[in-house]
Amino acid sequence: MRSVLLVAFLTASAGFSAGADEPFASPPSWKPLFVGIERTDLSAESPRLMKGHAVRIDLTAPGIEFLATPGNGDRPGETDGLKTSTFLKRHKLQLAINAAPFAPIHKDEEKEQDVVGVQVSRGKLVSPGQEKLPALLLRKDNKATIAAPPFNFEGIENAVGGFHIVLKKGEVIVGDKSIHPRTAAGVTTDGKTLVFLVIDGRQKEFSDGAMTNEVGAWLKALGCTEGINLDGGGTTALVVEGADGAPTVVNRPIHANKPGTERVAASHLGVYARPLPKK
C-alpha cells in the first residue's frame, strides 16, 4: 500500500511545474526523502548568486505529522532555545526548519527565549503573537493555511509566525528589499501540499541572500499560491534525519558570521514521516 501511495504522489508531482518564468538556474529535480516528502536543491545567478533548498510535503500522505516547538511550562520565557538539529534529534523528527522570530539570541542551548509571533504546539498556545505578524496554521487533519491576524485557533494543532506574507493568491508581494538568508513556507491552492524553502546568504561567492519578493517568486515557481517569510538571517536552517538517524543540516547556516554554524532558536517546525519502502 505504501508503494502505491508513493507512486501516486510522485506521479502527481510531475504536474507540479514551475512555469515559464522559473527563476532558477536549472529546473528543480525532486528526490524522495520519506513517504510524502521530496527535496530539491536550487540556485540562481541573477540578480545575484543565490543557493537554496526546498522540500515539499504531501499533507495527505500517511504518517505525516507536525510539531512546533513546545512551551517550557512555568519557566521564564516561552520556550527553551535549541539548534534546529537538536530539536529534530530530541523529538525524533525526520525534517525540521527554524520558524518564528524570537528574542533574545543566546549562544548556548536550553536558555529561555520568547517567540515573537504566533506559536501553537500540539493544540496548546505557546505564544499569542503580535498584531500585524502573519502565521502558518496547520490543522489536525494537516490542512495548511497562511493568514494574517486576527487568527481563529479553533482546530489548529500547530502554528508558527513569520514576518511577511510574500505570496497571496498567486501574486508575489513586494516587501523587504534587504538581502538576507531566508526561511519560508508556501502552500498550494488546495492546501494539500506544503513547501519549506531556505535560501542561504551573507556568504560571498557562495550565496548572497534574497529579498522577500524573491522568496515569493521562488515559492510561486515551486507551485505555491500562498507564501510566508519566516525568521531568517543567521537562524535559517533546514535539517533532515540521515540514514543513520543523526541530523543532517542541509543548508549552510551563518550564525555570528561563521559559515556552517547553527543558531540557537526559540521556534522550529518539525515533521514526522514514514521511511520510504525498501526496494
C-alpha atoms as one frame of an Amber mdcrd trajectory, in Angstrom:
protein
   0.000   0.000   0.000   2.833   2.385   0.866   4.414   1.768  -2.539   1.139
   2.592  -4.290   0.750   5.819  -2.338   4.332   6.834  -3.046   3.933   6.192
  -6.761   0.724   8.228  -6.755   2.484  11.133  -5.044   5.436  11.064  -7.422
   3.138  10.810 -10.424   1.082  13.768  -9.233   4.235  15.763  -8.630   5.147
  15.520 -12.295   2.456  18.128 -12.951   3.695  20.351 -10.122   5.696  22.532
 -12.511   7.385  25.880 -12.082   6.139  27.541 -15.234   7.795  29.637 -17.907
   9.055  32.354 -15.546  11.091  29.965 -13.425  13.757  31.958 -11.531  16.208
  29.087 -11.110  19.431  28.394 -12.981  18.082  24.904 -13.720  14.690  23.265
 -13.113  14.076  21.642  -9.723  14.937  17.950  -9.555  12.888  16.388  -6.769
  14.170  13.351  -4.894  12.139  11.390  -2.338  13.334  11.527   1.286  10.437
   9.896   3.125   6.886   8.852   2.277   5.216  12.059   1.086   8.355  14.221
   1.306  10.703  15.240  -1.521  13.693  17.572  -1.637  15.406  19.641  -4.325
  18.469  21.889  -4.399  18.076  25.286  -6.052  20.298  28.054  -7.362  20.143
  31.332  -9.245  22.825  33.515 -10.780  20.674  36.606 -11.358  20.116  39.188
  -9.935  22.824  37.791  -7.638  24.236  34.449  -6.555  21.672  32.512  -4.514
  21.674  28.913  -3.310  18.728  27.284  -1.627  16.936  24.075  -0.825  13.272
  23.154  -0.801  11.210  20.279   0.489   7.610  19.633  -0.421   5.282  17.707
   1.803   2.194  15.845   0.645  -0.147  16.655   3.519  -2.384  13.708   2.612
   0.412  11.123   2.799   0.146   8.521   5.576   2.310   9.196   8.614   2.783
  12.939   8.093   2.527  14.800  11.401   3.843  18.175  12.562   5.383  19.540
  15.734   6.074  23.176  16.557   8.438  23.860  19.442   6.559  23.189  22.699
   6.348  25.716  25.509   8.610  25.458  28.553   5.864  25.392  31.159   6.275
  27.594  34.218   9.838  28.631  33.420  10.606  32.216  32.331  10.199  32.898
  28.627   8.011  30.832  26.322  10.396  28.136  25.048  13.888  26.845  25.750
  16.212  27.562  22.837  17.638  24.757  20.715  19.539  24.473  17.474  17.288
  23.130  14.731  19.366  19.943  14.556  18.949  19.394  18.313  15.192  19.966
  18.007  14.988  17.297  15.291  17.048  14.782  17.258  15.307  15.366  20.599
  11.823  14.866  19.188  12.861  12.093  16.768  11.638  14.040  13.756  12.501
  13.391  10.119  12.546  17.029   8.982  12.774  20.433  10.679  13.205  24.123
   9.898  13.600  27.203  12.036  10.315  29.069  12.219   9.050  32.164  14.075
  11.239  35.129  15.028  12.305  35.360  18.662  14.384  37.156  21.283  16.925
  37.208  22.788  19.699  35.399  20.925  21.706  33.025  23.147  24.980  31.275
  22.438  24.014  28.210  24.476  21.020  25.899  24.193  18.327  25.364  26.854
  18.095  29.051  27.805  14.707  30.767  27.971  13.540  32.695  24.914  10.356
  34.445  23.807   8.697  33.809  20.458   7.891  36.973  18.503   4.739  35.922
  16.707   2.205  33.133  16.963   3.147  29.677  18.130   0.860  26.714  18.766
   2.259  23.279  19.606   0.000  20.214  19.659  -3.045  22.377  20.223  -1.524
  24.427  23.052  -0.951  28.158  22.616   2.729  28.882  23.288   2.804  32.490
  22.065  -0.232  34.658  21.203   1.635  36.602  18.547   1.701  40.260  17.637
  -0.865  42.470  15.974   0.478  42.559  12.407   2.575  39.397  12.058   1.147
  36.579   9.861   1.344  32.861  10.551   1.352  29.393   9.025  -1.541  27.430
  10.553  -1.818  23.632  10.490  -4.981  21.777  11.461  -5.063  18.314  12.981
  -6.010  16.924   9.546  -2.821  18.639   8.233  -4.656  21.194   6.109  -2.359
  24.217   5.880  -3.233  27.892   5.563  -1.273  31.136   5.687  -3.144  34.010
   7.284  -2.841  37.471   8.788  -4.286  38.301  12.234  -6.737  38.106  13.859
  -6.463  34.319  13.970  -9.080  31.692  14.660  -7.266  28.966  16.586 -10.204
  26.557  16.641  -8.983  23.237  15.269  -5.378  24.451  14.916  -2.870  21.811
  16.019   0.389  23.625  15.205   1.188  27.166  14.094   4.277  29.335  13.640
   4.503  33.043  12.973   6.520  34.929  10.402   7.487  38.416   9.299   5.709
  38.891   5.960   3.247  37.319   3.566   5.260  37.130   0.335   2.767  35.372
  -1.946  -1.009  35.824  -1.916  -3.443  34.215  -4.355  -0.533  33.563  -6.697
   0.693  37.163  -6.696   4.174  37.986  -5.420   4.134  40.740  -2.792   6.928
  43.311  -2.732   8.174  43.838   0.808  11.566  43.881   2.494  14.225  44.785
  -0.088  17.182  43.992   2.157  19.195  40.904   1.224  19.466  38.156   3.843
  19.344  34.394   4.322  15.675  33.403   4.276  13.399  30.672   5.595   9.902
  30.452   4.145   6.874  28.233   3.723   4.372  28.003   0.899   1.029  26.302
   0.362  -0.714  25.173  -2.815  -4.236  26.340  -3.673  -5.912  23.209  -2.327
  -3.941  23.320   0.931  -2.714  19.766   0.397   0.957  20.466  -0.323   3.297
  22.419   1.930   6.709  23.658   0.775   9.616  24.609   3.033  12.249  26.845
   1.430  15.616  28.052   2.706  17.950  30.406   0.843  21.466  30.847   2.182
  23.080  34.274   2.356  25.808  36.552   3.696  28.422  34.274   2.122  30.324
  35.908  -0.717  30.958  33.680  -3.738  28.595  31.073  -2.257  25.186  32.708
  -1.741  24.362  36.351  -1.124  20.763  36.005   0.080  17.358  37.185  -1.113
  14.766  39.944  -0.867  11.304  38.894   0.287   9.768  39.362  -3.176  12.376
  36.910  -4.498  11.311  34.455  -1.807   7.737  34.836  -3.045   8.837  34.300
  -6.644  10.721  31.131  -5.707   7.719  29.759  -3.820   5.464  30.551  -6.783
   7.868  28.777  -9.136   7.671  25.757  -6.829   3.903  25.592  -7.293   2.647
  27.594  -4.313  -0.077  30.236  -4.360   0.382  31.397  -0.742   3.695  32.075
   0.983   5.131  33.389   4.241   8.594  34.664   5.106   9.592  33.164   8.464
  12.590  34.081  10.608  15.806  34.167   8.596  19.269  35.666   8.805  21.675
  33.670  10.932  18.815  31.442  12.097  17.972  29.972   8.672  18.301  26.185
   8.849  16.885  23.090   7.168  17.655  19.751   8.823  16.751  16.190   7.835
  17.213  12.868   9.551  20.042  10.952   7.900  20.176   7.244   7.127  21.950
   6.658  10.445  19.278   8.558  12.362  21.543  11.534  13.013  20.501  15.064
  11.972  21.966  16.423   8.741  21.995  20.191   8.207  21.120  20.584   4.525
  21.924  24.268   4.053  24.902  26.340   5.240  23.754  28.487   8.188  25.765
  31.544   9.185  25.261  32.401  12.841  27.715  35.032  14.150  29.149  35.393
  10.608  30.567  31.856  10.780  29.523  29.734   7.773  28.233  26.331   8.797
  27.281  27.453  12.319  23.718  26.944  13.559  21.964  29.490  15.756  20.029
  28.559  18.879  16.367  29.338  18.117  13.149  29.567  20.122  10.881  28.349
  17.341  11.015  25.416  14.943   8.596  23.396  12.865   9.246  19.691  12.504
   7.720  16.846  10.520   7.258  13.174  11.304   7.222  10.909   8.252   7.475
   7.231   7.415  10.571   5.762   5.771  10.482   5.004   2.076   9.550   1.423
   1.175  12.568  -0.797   0.724  13.242  -1.763  -2.872
